[in-house]
């Protein structure tokens, strides 16, 4: 069984047409037919049913396709990592991030690294708190920025980059908009705009309100940071957000007010898998990110 045969098989299976597969692969149709025949002979099964000019996978062919695609993907990944070891400045880094770090943190550190390593390619995936942890564990992504940094996950490495406070974001016509700081309990009668249930930032906000002695009335929900800010700007309610999301992007018609009680903060960090060593370009970015935020913290 050859890798070439498996690639031919996948292409024909997905197109259900030998001629179209041959055109895509830039090989003769007869070459594809010959290799698939050899593959079927070696396996001792029929992978395709011929129906006129078109072909369809048999039941066993469908099962074989599922496993072959996984195997070929793993081989391609392994080959890419070998190439990266030979030339670490041309690697591909798969990074996960939550919406709360997308506006300022992620673009800043990626842009700074690209200045030093312009040939490295980034694949960026936004995800929820739990999905980012799972994706790092399963090697779907190489590393992830996350906040707060998980404390009870044994299958990942965790590094804290910095800690940050939370502030209230209120409409500019809010009765407390001229305050330099506030107690969270001051907002007990307000409507809140939060992330949906299941998002870590919603849990942090609801738990904080609980510490302040009340259950927040949630008037509206948004699944990304711009939506939350826009709803506050429209006067729908108030929100509770990490300070890094309000550093350079406070919308018009809103005001940021630090919360002095309860004391709310979160750690922000980077997580990496424990079950494998980082490839050279991944390791270079990992160390760059740690140094980058260490320097930033010195100037705060």
Buried (B, 14 or more C-beta within 10 A) or exposed (E): EEEBBBBBBBBBBBBBBBEBBBEEBEBEBEEBBEBBEBBBEEEEBEBBEEEEEEBEBBEEBEEBBEEBBEEBEEEEEEEEBEBBEEEBEBBBBBBBBBBBBBBBBBEBBBEEBEEEBEEBEBEBBBBBBEBBBBBBBEEBBBBBBBBBBBEEBEEBBBBBBBBBBBBBBBBBEBEBEEBEEBBBBBBBEBBBBBBEEEBBBBBBBBEBBEEBEEEBEBBBBBEBBBBBBBBBBBBBBBBBBBBBBBBEEBBEEBBBBBBEEBEBBBBBBBBBBBEEEBBBBBBBBBEBBBEBBEEBEEEE
